[in-house]
Amino acid sequence: MAPAKTASTSGRRSAAKSATKNVSKEFTGKNTPDFDKEDELHAYREMLLIRRFEEKAGQLYGMGFIGGFCHLYIGQEAVVVGMQMAQKEGDQVITAYRDHGHMLAAGMSARGVMAELTGRQGGLSKGKGGSMHMFSKEKHFYGGHGIVGAQVSLGTGLAFANSYRGNDSVSVAYFGDGAANQGQVYESFNMAALWKLPIIYIVENNRYAMGTSTARATAQANYSMRGVGFGIPGVQVDGMDVRAVKAAAEEALEHCRSGKGPIILEMLTYRYRGHSMSDPAKYRSKEEVQKIRSEQDPIEQVRQRILDGGWATEDDLKAIDKDIRDVVSDSADFAQNDPEPDASELYTDILL
């Protein structure tokens, strides 16, 4: 005999059914508003800064100036730039260890980020955090975290603080497709849904986690549906098109600010380099990477739209690239020549 349907069971099923209805929508550059000249040029500059910065960081790592781990964001630039274009002052950002691009998009200085990579006193964490651990209270950036999935529960805590204080801020927590299978992610989903916390969970699905294709590693590869059991709506987004990211971000932020609770955005993106600088990425072909770069590169898409719209010439864009390369070169020079922190710094910023 089938068990009687209780009110609580019925409620859970209704919530799951409601969430499922909200999962079907997708954001692509073809169904989102076009950017105007100002937005296109802003996105181009921001994404190009991240690309050139990461290229230089890769060079410095190869030269031995950066030690430990170093995870580059090359290929994923549209995700964080599109999100930041929609956010407002006070919204918090927290992410994992592939974090340099997030810092730059949040407005943290190229000098400060690069100097932290090389362990110098002018770094954003005084040279003591390195690539994976940088923070800026001023920019509402709460790290870079090296423990897989840790930032999801911390980001949920930031959202709880916003709810408790009654402010209008939204917490934006980034994590990768690999971290999406961590247990603490689902514990966070449960609490966020229960308390209707203002948080956007962003799954940066770059397809390979640390080195295994999502097709081989996960039973449910549509990460936008991971919140269905908690009544959390989810949306898939073309993470290679900055327009689609911004449009999805605007809707998600409004969802959170209006008191509807958490939402999941799955950013379909792709990293061109290995998981870290020590990863040769032999689990995929060079042809696959080249195909993505030639057909979907986020920066090239914007560049072509700018040229097609007559908003800048090739020479204008070369001038922008030169300006950005100068900024990055300056940051690299600073990061190689700034003094290392004094040994006494080992005992500062420690909570006992």
C-alpha positions as CSV (number, residue, x, y, z in Angstrom):
1,M,0.0,0.0,0.0
2,A,1.4,3.4,-1.0
3,P,2.2,5.8,1.9
4,A,-0.2,8.7,2.4
5,K,1.0,12.0,0.9
6,T,1.8,14.3,3.7
7,A,1.7,18.1,3.6
8,S,5.5,18.4,3.9
9,T,6.1,15.9,1.1
10,S,3.6,17.6,-1.1
11,G,5.2,21.0,-0.4
12,R,8.6,19.6,-1.3
13,R,7.3,18.2,-4.6
14,S,5.6,21.5,-5.4
15,A,8.8,23.4,-4.8
16,A,10.8,21.0,-6.9
17,K,8.2,21.2,-9.7
18,S,8.3,25.0,-9.6
19,A,12.1,25.0,-9.8
20,T,12.0,22.6,-12.7
21,K,9.8,25.1,-14.6
22,N,12.4,27.8,-14.1
23,V,15.3,25.7,-15.4
24,S,14.4,25.7,-19.0
25,K,15.4,29.3,-19.9
26,E,18.8,29.8,-21.5
27,F,20.8,33.0,-22.1
28,T,22.8,33.3,-25.3
29,G,24.0,36.2,-27.3
30,K,21.2,35.6,-29.8
31,N,18.3,36.2,-27.3
32,T,19.8,39.0,-25.2
33,P,20.0,42.8,-25.9
34,D,22.9,44.0,-27.9
35,F,25.5,46.2,-26.2
36,D,25.9,49.8,-27.1
37,K,29.3,51.3,-27.9
38,E,30.2,52.1,-24.3
39,D,29.4,48.6,-23.1
40,E,31.2,46.9,-25.9
41,L,34.4,49.0,-25.4
42,H,34.2,48.5,-21.6
43,A,33.8,44.8,-21.9
44,Y,36.7,44.6,-24.4
45,R,39.1,46.5,-22.1
46,E,38.2,44.5,-19.0
47,M,38.4,41.1,-20.7
48,L,41.6,42.1,-22.5
49,L,43.2,43.2,-19.3
50,I,42.5,39.8,-17.7
51,R,43.8,38.0,-20.8
52,R,47.1,39.9,-21.0
53,F,47.5,39.8,-17.2
54,E,47.1,36.0,-17.2
55,E,49.5,35.6,-20.1
56,K,52.1,37.6,-18.2
57,A,51.5,35.6,-15.0
58,G,52.1,32.4,-17.0
59,Q,55.4,33.8,-18.2
60,L,56.5,34.8,-14.7
61,Y,55.6,31.4,-13.4
62,G,57.7,29.8,-16.1
63,M,60.6,32.0,-15.1
64,G,60.4,31.0,-11.5
65,F,59.1,34.3,-10.1
66,I,55.7,32.7,-9.0
67,G,55.8,29.6,-6.8
68,G,53.2,27.1,-5.7
69,F,50.0,26.8,-7.7
70,C,48.8,29.2,-10.4
71,H,45.5,28.7,-12.1
72,L,44.9,30.9,-15.2
73,Y,41.5,32.3,-16.3
74,I,42.3,32.5,-20.0
75,G,39.1,31.8,-22.0
76,Q,36.7,32.4,-19.2
77,E,36.9,36.2,-19.2
78,A,33.3,36.9,-20.3
79,V,31.9,35.3,-17.1
80,V,33.3,37.6,-14.5
81,V,33.2,40.7,-16.6
82,G,29.6,40.3,-17.6
83,M,28.6,39.6,-13.9
84,Q,30.5,42.7,-12.7
85,M,28.8,44.9,-15.3
86,A,25.5,44.0,-13.7
87,Q,26.4,44.2,-10.1
88,K,26.3,47.3,-7.9
89,E,28.4,48.7,-5.1
90,G,28.0,46.5,-2.0
91,D,27.5,43.2,-3.8
92,Q,30.1,40.7,-2.6
93,V,32.1,38.3,-4.6
94,I,33.8,35.1,-3.4
95,T,35.4,32.4,-5.6
96,A,37.9,29.5,-5.8
97,Y,41.5,29.5,-6.7
98,R,41.2,30.5,-10.4
99,D,40.7,34.0,-9.1
100,H,43.0,36.6,-10.7
101,G,40.4,37.6,-13.3
102,H,37.7,38.1,-10.6
103,M,40.1,40.4,-8.7
104,L,40.8,42.5,-11.7
105,A,37.2,42.7,-12.7
106,A,36.3,43.8,-9.2
107,G,38.7,46.7,-9.6
108,M,41.7,45.5,-7.6
109,S,44.9,46.8,-8.9
110,A,47.0,44.9,-11.4
111,R,50.1,45.8,-9.3
112,G,48.6,44.4,-6.1
113,V,47.5,41.2,-7.7
114,M,50.8,40.5,-9.5
115,A,52.8,41.4,-6.5
116,E,50.8,38.9,-4.4
117,L,51.6,36.2,-7.0
118,T,55.3,36.8,-6.5
119,G,55.0,37.0,-2.7
120,R,56.0,40.7,-2.3
121,Q,55.0,43.1,0.4
122,G,53.0,45.3,-2.0
123,G,50.7,42.4,-2.7
124,L,47.0,42.5,-1.8
125,S,47.6,40.0,1.0
126,K,51.0,41.5,1.9
127,G,52.7,38.7,0.0
128,K,51.5,36.0,2.4
129,G,48.6,34.6,0.4
130,G,49.9,34.0,-3.1
131,S,47.8,33.1,-6.1
132,M,44.9,31.4,-4.3
133,H,44.3,33.7,-1.3
134,M,43.7,37.4,-1.9
135,F,41.1,39.6,-0.4
136,S,39.8,43.2,-0.6
137,K,37.3,44.4,1.9
138,E,37.2,47.7,0.0
139,K,36.2,46.0,-3.2
140,H,33.9,43.5,-1.4
141,F,36.0,40.6,-2.6
142,Y,36.2,37.8,-0.1
143,G,38.8,35.5,-1.7
144,G,40.3,33.2,-3.5
145,H,40.0,29.9,-1.6
146,G,42.1,26.8,-2.1
147,I,39.8,24.3,-0.5
148,V,37.5,22.9,-3.2
149,G,33.9,24.1,-2.6
150,A,34.8,26.0,0.6
151,Q,33.8,29.4,-0.9
152,V,30.2,28.2,-1.5
153,S,29.4,27.8,2.2
154,L,31.3,31.0,3.0
155,G,29.4,32.9,0.3
156,T,26.2,31.6,1.8
157,G,27.3,33.1,5.1
158,L,27.8,36.4,3.4
159,A,24.2,36.2,2.0
160,F,23.0,35.4,5.5
161,A,24.7,38.5,6.8
162,N,23.0,40.6,4.2
163,S,19.6,39.1,5.1
164,Y,20.3,39.6,8.8
165,R,21.3,43.3,8.3
166,G,18.4,43.9,6.0
167,N,20.6,45.5,3.3
168,D,20.1,45.3,-0.5
169,S,23.4,43.5,-1.3
170,V,23.7,40.1,-3.1
171,S,26.4,37.6,-2.5
172,V,27.9,36.1,-5.7
173,A,29.6,32.7,-5.1
174,Y,31.6,31.2,-8.0
175,F,32.6,27.5,-8.2
176,G,33.6,25.1,-10.8
177,D,32.0,22.0,-12.3
178,G,34.3,19.8,-10.2
179,A,33.3,21.5,-7.0
180,A,29.7,21.1,-7.8
181,N,29.8,17.6,-6.5
182,Q,31.0,18.6,-3.0
183,G,28.7,17.9,-0.1
184,Q,29.0,21.3,1.4
185,V,27.5,22.8,-1.8
186,Y,24.2,21.0,-1.2
187,E,24.2,21.9,2.5
188,S,24.6,25.5,1.4
189,F,21.8,25.2,-1.1
190,N,19.5,23.8,1.6
191,M,20.1,26.7,4.0
192,A,19.9,29.3,1.3
193,A,16.6,28.0,0.1
194,L,15.2,27.5,3.6
195,W,16.0,31.1,4.5
196,K,15.6,32.7,1.0
197,L,19.0,34.1,1.1
198,P,20.1,36.7,-1.5
199,I,22.8,34.7,-3.3
200,I,23.7,33.8,-6.8
201,Y,25.5,30.5,-7.2
202,I,27.6,30.5,-10.3
203,V,28.9,27.2,-11.7
204,E,31.8,28.0,-14.1
205,N,31.5,24.9,-16.2
206,N,34.7,24.8,-18.1
207,R,34.0,21.1,-19.0
208,Y,37.1,19.4,-17.4
209,A,37.2,20.2,-13.6
210,M,40.8,19.2,-12.7
211,G,41.3,17.0,-15.7
212,T,38.3,14.8,-16.2
213,S,35.5,15.5,-18.7
214,T,32.1,16.2,-17.1
215,A,30.7,13.5,-19.4
216,R,32.7,11.0,-17.4
217,A,32.6,12.5,-13.9
218,T,29.0,13.5,-13.2
219,A,25.6,11.8,-13.4
220,Q,23.8,15.2,-14.0
221,A,25.9,17.4,-16.2
222,N,23.2,20.1,-16.5
223,Y,24.4,22.0,-13.4
224,S,21.6,24.6,-13.7
225,M,19.3,21.8,-12.4
226,R,21.4,21.0,-9.3
227,G,19.0,23.1,-7.1
228,V,15.8,21.4,-8.2
229,G,15.5,19.3,-5.0
230,F,15.7,22.5,-2.9
231,G,13.3,24.6,-5.0
232,I,16.2,26.7,-6.4
233,P,15.7,27.9,-10.0
234,G,18.6,27.5,-12.4
235,V,19.6,28.9,-15.8
236,Q,22.1,28.0,-18.4
237,V,24.2,30.8,-19.8
238,D,26.5,31.1,-22.8
239,G,29.5,32.0,-20.7
240,M,31.6,32.8,-23.8
241,D,29.3,35.8,-24.7
242,V,29.6,38.7,-22.3
243,R,26.1,40.0,-23.4
244,A,24.4,36.8,-22.4
245,V,26.2,36.8,-19.0
246,K,25.2,40.4,-18.3
247,A,21.6,39.8,-19.2
248,A,21.4,36.7,-17.0
249,A,23.1,38.5,-14.2
250,E,20.6,41.3,-14.3
251,E,17.7,38.9,-13.9
252,A,19.4,36.9,-11.3
253,L,20.3,40.0,-9.2
254,E,16.7,41.2,-9.4
255,H,15.5,37.8,-8.4
256,C,17.7,37.9,-5.2
257,R,16.9,41.6,-4.4
258,S,13.2,41.0,-4.6
259,G,13.3,38.4,-1.8
260,K,12.9,35.3,-3.9
261,G,16.0,33.6,-2.5
262,P,18.9,31.9,-4.2
263,I,19.4,31.2,-7.9
264,I,21.9,29.1,-9.9
265,L,23.6,30.3,-13.1
266,E,25.5,27.7,-15.0
267,M,28.1,29.5,-17.2
268,L,29.0,27.3,-20.1
269,T,32.6,28.3,-20.6
270,Y,36.0,26.9,-21.5
271,R,39.5,27.3,-20.2
272,Y,42.3,27.3,-22.8
273,R,45.1,26.3,-20.4
274,G,45.4,23.3,-18.1
275,H,43.8,23.2,-14.7
276,S,47.0,24.8,-13.3
277,M,50.4,25.7,-14.7
278,S,51.6,22.2,-13.9
279,D,48.8,20.5,-16.0
280,P,49.8,19.6,-19.6
281,A,46.1,19.0,-20.4
282,K,46.6,15.8,-22.3
283,Y,43.0,14.7,-21.7
284,R,41.8,16.8,-24.6
285,S,43.1,17.5,-28.1
286,K,44.8,20.6,-29.4
287,E,42.2,20.6,-32.2
288,E,39.4,20.9,-29.7
289,V,41.0,23.9,-28.0
290,Q,41.8,25.6,-31.3
291,K,38.2,25.1,-32.5
292,I,36.8,26.9,-29.4
293,R,39.3,29.7,-29.7
294,S,38.6,30.3,-33.4
295,E,34.8,30.1,-33.1
296,Q,33.8,31.2,-29.6
297,D,36.6,33.3,-28.1
298,P,34.8,35.9,-25.8
299,I,37.2,38.7,-26.6
300,E,37.3,38.2,-30.4
301,Q,33.5,38.2,-30.4
302,V,33.4,41.7,-28.9
303,R,36.3,42.9,-31.0
304,Q,34.5,41.9,-34.2
305,R,31.2,43.6,-33.1
306,I,33.1,46.8,-32.3
307,L,34.7,46.8,-35.8
308,D,31.4,45.8,-37.5
309,G,29.6,48.6,-35.7
310,G,32.1,51.2,-36.7
311,W,32.8,52.1,-33.1
312,A,36.6,51.8,-33.4
313,T,39.2,51.1,-36.0
314,E,41.9,48.4,-36.0
315,D,44.3,51.1,-35.0
316,D,42.1,52.2,-32.1
317,L,41.9,48.6,-30.8
318,K,45.7,48.2,-31.2
319,A,46.1,51.4,-29.1
320,I,43.8,49.9,-26.4
321,D,45.9,46.7,-26.4
322,K,49.1,48.7,-26.1
323,D,47.7,50.6,-23.1
324,I,46.7,47.4,-21.4
325,R,50.1,45.7,-22.1
326,D,51.7,48.8,-20.5
327,V,49.6,48.3,-17.4
328,V,50.5,44.6,-17.2
329,S,54.2,45.2,-17.9
330,D,54.2,47.8,-15.1
331,S,52.6,45.3,-12.7
332,A,55.2,42.6,-13.6
333,D,58.1,45.0,-13.1
334,F,56.7,46.1,-9.7
335,A,56.1,42.4,-8.7
336,Q,59.7,41.5,-9.5
337,N,61.3,44.4,-7.7
338,D,59.1,45.1,-4.7
339,P,60.7,43.8,-1.5
340,E,59.6,40.6,0.1
341,P,57.7,40.9,3.4
342,D,59.7,41.1,6.5
343,A,60.0,38.0,8.6
344,S,58.0,39.7,11.4
345,E,55.0,39.6,9.1
346,L,54.7,35.8,9.8
347,Y,53.1,36.8,13.1
348,T,50.7,39.4,11.9
349,D,47.1,39.1,10.7
350,I,46.7,35.9,12.8
351,L,43.4,35.4,14.7
352,L,44.0,33.6,18.0
